Amino acid sequence: MVGFPGCGKTTVFNALTGLSAETGFGAARGRTNLGTVKVPDERVAALAGLFHPRKTTLAEITFCDVAAASAGGHGQSLDEATLRAMREVDALCQVVRGFPGAAGEVPDPLAEAKGLEDEMNLADLILIEKRLERLAKEKAKTGEAELLGTLKAALEAGVPLRKVDGVAPEAWASLAGYRFLTQKPLLLVFNVAEAEAAAPAPGDLARHTRGAGLGLVVLAGLIEMDIAQMSPEDQLEFVASLGLAEPAIARFIRGAYALLDLISFLTAGEDECRAWPIRRGLTAPKAAGKIHSDIERGFIRAEVTHWEDLVRLGSEARCREAGKLRSEGKEYVVHDGDVINFRFNV
C-alpha cells in the first residue's frame, strides 16, 4: 500500500486488517506496517461442514503499508526506501485522497493517480538506463539489451510496462530480478468521506483506471476502520446503514483477486479443508506444486469435482456414481472452485 501524505493510507490499512497502526502526520516516519487477513470463503466453510476436519485453512493476503512518499505531494520524487519496499511486493495498492485536506484543499484524485504512476515510470526508466549503460561497456552480445531498449521506449512514451504487448513470458521471466514497478498490478483505493461511502468514483478517475488497466475500489477509510473493530453481526448492520452491502475488506479482496487474476482450488478431507489461491490458467501439476514440489514432480493424475457437487451429493463416492468426479491428466487447467485430490509417486 502506497500513497502521498494525507491520503489516509494507514487508515485504509487499519480498515482492511483490523489493526491499529498509528495514523496521521505524527506517525513514525519511515515505518512499515504489516498485516495479514484471512480471505473469507463460503466454499471452505461448506466443505468443513461436510468433512468436520481437524483443521480449516483459508487463503491469506499480507498487506505492507510502506512509508509515505515525500511530504511535498505528488510532484516530489519517491525516496529510495519507499522504492525498495514497493519492489518487494506482488502487487501495489495506491490510496488516493477523495476528501478535503486539513486546510480545506480540494482533492485531485486523478492528479495523484497519475503522479505516482509518473514516479514509478521514472524509477523504472532510470533502472533500465543504468543497465543499458553497463551492457554497452561490457559489449555483451545478448538479447537483453534489445529487450530493455523496447521497454525503455515504452516508458519514454508514458506506457507502463504492464501494458507492453508482444513480450514473451520467458522474456519477462528473464527480467524478473529487476522487479519493475510499472509491471506490477496496481489497484487504486479511492478514500472518501463517510457521506460519499456509497457513491461511485468520479468519472475521470474511473475512465483513467479502465484505460490504464488498473483496479478501483471506493471506500471511506475512517468509518471502515471503525467497522473493522466490530463483530461480524454488527458490521453487516452498520454497513447497511451506509448503503453498502458488505465491509470494505470483501470489496477489496474481490478487486485484488480480479486484478491479479487469482482463483482458488480446494482440498478437503478429515485432516484439513483448505483454499489454495493460484493464478488463473495453471495446469494441474503446477497447481499441485503449490501444495508441495514433490506432488508436482511425481504427478500422476488429479481427481476433480466441483465444490457445489461435492456438498450437494455429500461424498466423493456419490460424486463418482453420479459422474461428477473426473480423473484429469497433466494438461488439465484448474478451475475456480475445483476440489482436487492429487495422485502422485516419488
N, C-alpha and C positions, 0 to 999 in steps of 0.2 A: 504494500500500500504506500503510495507516494502522493505528494501534493504540495502546493505552495503554502507558506504560513497563513494561518487564518481560515483555511478551507474546512477545518473540522475533521482532519484526517484521523487523529487519535480518538476523537469522539465516535467516529464511524467504526474504528477498530473495536472500541468497547461495546458498541451496539451489536456487532457481529459475533464477538467472542464471549460476551458476558463478563469480561474482566473490568478492572477499574484503573487502567493506566492513567497517569497524571496528564491532564489536558491543558491547553491554553499556552500563552507565551511564557508563562512561568515554569512550564515543564522543563525537565532537564534536556538541554540541547544535545543532539548527537546520540541520544539513547534509542536503541532499537527494542521495540516491544514484540514479543512472540506470543501467539495464542493458537490453540488447536481446538477445532469444533468437530463434533460428530455430524455426519450428513444424515438427516432423517430419511428413513427408507421403509415404507409400509410393507414392501416385499419381504424384507428380512424379518419384520415383526410377524408377518403371516406364516412364514416358514418356521419361525421359532415356536409359534403356537401349534404347529403340526408335529414337530420333532422333539420339542421340550429339551433343547440342547443344554449341555453344561456351560456353554459359553456363546454369547451373541456378540458379533463384532460388526460395527458399522464402518463405512468409509470415513476418512478424516480429511479435513483441509487445514493446513497450517498457515496462519496469517503472520506476515512480517511487516510491522509498522516501522518503516525505515525513517531515519532522521529527515526532518523537513528540508526542502530546498532553501537556498539563501533567502534571507529575510527581505530582500529588495523586491520580491514578487516575480511575476513570470517573465520579466525582462532580464533576470540575472542568470548566471551560469550555475549549474549544479556542481556541488563540491565533490571531490574525489571519493570521500567516504560514502556519500549517497549513491554515486555511480557504481561503486563496488558492491554495495548491498543490493542494488537493483539488478546487477548482472547475475547474482547468485540464485534468483528465484525462477520458477517455471513460467509465471505469468505476472503481469503488472496490473494493478488497480489504481487509477488516479481518482482521487476525491476532488471534485470541482465545487467551488462555493456557489450556492444559489440563494443566499440570504444576505441582507445588508451587513457591511463591515462594522467594526467597532465605532468608527466615526461616521457611520451612515453611508459609507461608499456603496454605490450601486454595483451589484455583482456583474461580472462579464465572463460567464462560463465558457463561451466559445473561445475567447482570447486565452483563458487559462489552459483549455484543452490543447489549442494549437501551440501555445507557448511551451508546454512540456514536451510535446512531440518535436518541436524545433530543437530543444535542448538535447533530446535523445538522438535526433538525426545528426547533430553536430558532433556528439560524443562518438558515434559510430564512424562518422566520416574521418575524424582525427585518428581513430584506431586503424582504419584501413590505409590512410595515407602514410602513417608511420611504418606499417608492414610493407607497403609497396616500396618505400624508400630503402628498406633493408634488403628486400628481394633484388632490387636493382643493384645494390652494392655487391651482393653475393653472386650476381649473374646466374642465378639458379634457373635452369630450364624446366619449369614445371607449369602445370595449368593453373596454379594458384594465382599467379599474377593476373592472368586473363580474367579469371572469375572475379577476383577482387576489383578489377577495373570495371567490370559490368555493374557490380554493386555500388561502386563509387559514383558512377554516372547516374544511377537511380537516386542516390541520396542527394547529389547535387541538383537534381531536378525536383527535390522535395518529396520523393516517393519512399515511404518506409519499406524496409526490407521484407516485411510480411506481405507486401503487395507486389513483390517482384515475381514475374512469371518466367517460366522456361528454364529454371534451375532444377536439375535432377536431385532427387532425395539424397543420393550418395554424395553429391557435390556439397549440399548443405551439411551433411554429416561430417565431411572433411573440415568444415569451418566451425564445428560445434565449440571448439575451445575458445573462440572469440567471444561467445555469449553476447551477440549483438542485441542492443536494447530494442531497436525498432523491428526486430524479427519476432520478439515475444508477443503473444496475445495481450491485448490491452482492453481492460474493462473500465468504463467511466462510471463513477458513482456521483450523481448529481445530488448534493447535500442541501436540502431546502429547510425552510422554517416549518413549524408544525402545521400552520394553516394551509401549506401547499403540499402536505404529505401525500394526498391522493391525486394531485394534479399531474398531467403529463409534462415531460421535459419541453423546454422551448423548441420551437420548430427548427431554428437554425442549428441548435446543438444536435437534435435528432437527425437532421439531414447530414450533418458532418459525420456522425458516428456511422451511419449507414454507408456513406460514400467511402469512408476510411476502413470499413470492415471491423469496427470496434463494437464491443458490447456496451449496454447502457442500462443502469438501474437508478431509479429515483427513490430517495428515502430521506426522512427527517432525522438526522443523526442524534440530536439532543433527546427527542422523545423516544426514539428507538433504543437509546442507551438505557433509559428508564424501563422500557418494556422488557429488555433482556434480563433484568433483575427479577421479574415477576414469575410466578408459577405458570406452567403451560395453560391452565384453565383461565387465569386472569389475563394472560397475553391475548388469547383469542377474543375475549370480551372487549378489551381495550382497543385492539387494532380495528375491530368492527366499528367502534365509536368514531374512529378516524376516517372511516370509509374505505378501509383496506380489508383484504381477505385473509392476510397472514402476516407474521412478523417479517422484518427486513431480511433476516438470515435465509429464509426459504426463497425469497425472490433473488437474493444474491447468489445462492448456490445454483439455482436454475440458470441464471445468467452466466456464471462461471463455467458450468458444465457445457452449456451450449457453445460458449466461446472457445473452450479447449477441445470441443468435440469429444467429450467423455461419455462413456456408457458404463454400466456395471453388470458383470455377470455374478452369479451367486453360487455358493456351495452350501450344502445343507446335510445335516445328519445329527446323530445324538451327541457327538462331540462338540460341534460348532455349526452355527448358521452365520454366514458372512457375505458381505458385499465386497467385490473386488473391482475398483474403478480402472478402466483401461481406455486407450484411445480407440475410437470407432474404426473398424476395418481390420483389426488384428485377427490373425488366424488362430485356430485352437491351440497349436503348440506354443505360440507366442503368449497367448493368454495364460497357458499353464505355467509358463516361466515366471509370471507374476507371483505365483504361489511358491515355486521353488525351481531353481535351474535344473535339478535332476529330473523333474517331471517333464520339462521341455526336451531335455536331452534324450530321455527314454520314452518319449510319447508313442503310444500305440493307437489309441482312439479316444474319443470323447463321447460319453453317454449324456445326451442332451434332452432336456424337457423344458417347457416354459413354466415359469413360476405359477402362473394362474392355473394351468392344467394340473400341476402337482398339488396345489392347495385344494382345488375343486375335487380331484379324484381321491386324494388322501394318502397315496403311497406310490413309490416307483413301480411296484408290481402292477398296480391298477393302470398306471400310465402306459406300461408296456402292453398290457392286454388291450388297451384302447388305441394303441398305435400312436401314442403321444410321446413315447420315449424312443429317441433315434440314436443310432451309432454313427458318428461322424469322423472323418479322417483328417489328414494334415491340412487339407485345403479349405476346411470349413471356416467361414468367417463368423465370429461370435456376435450374437445379437444382444441388445439390451434386455435384461430380464431372463436370459438363459440360466437354467440351473444345470451345472455341469459336474459330472464325476469323471475325472481323468484316469484312464488306464495307462500304465507306463511300466517299463522294465529297465533297470540299470545294473 
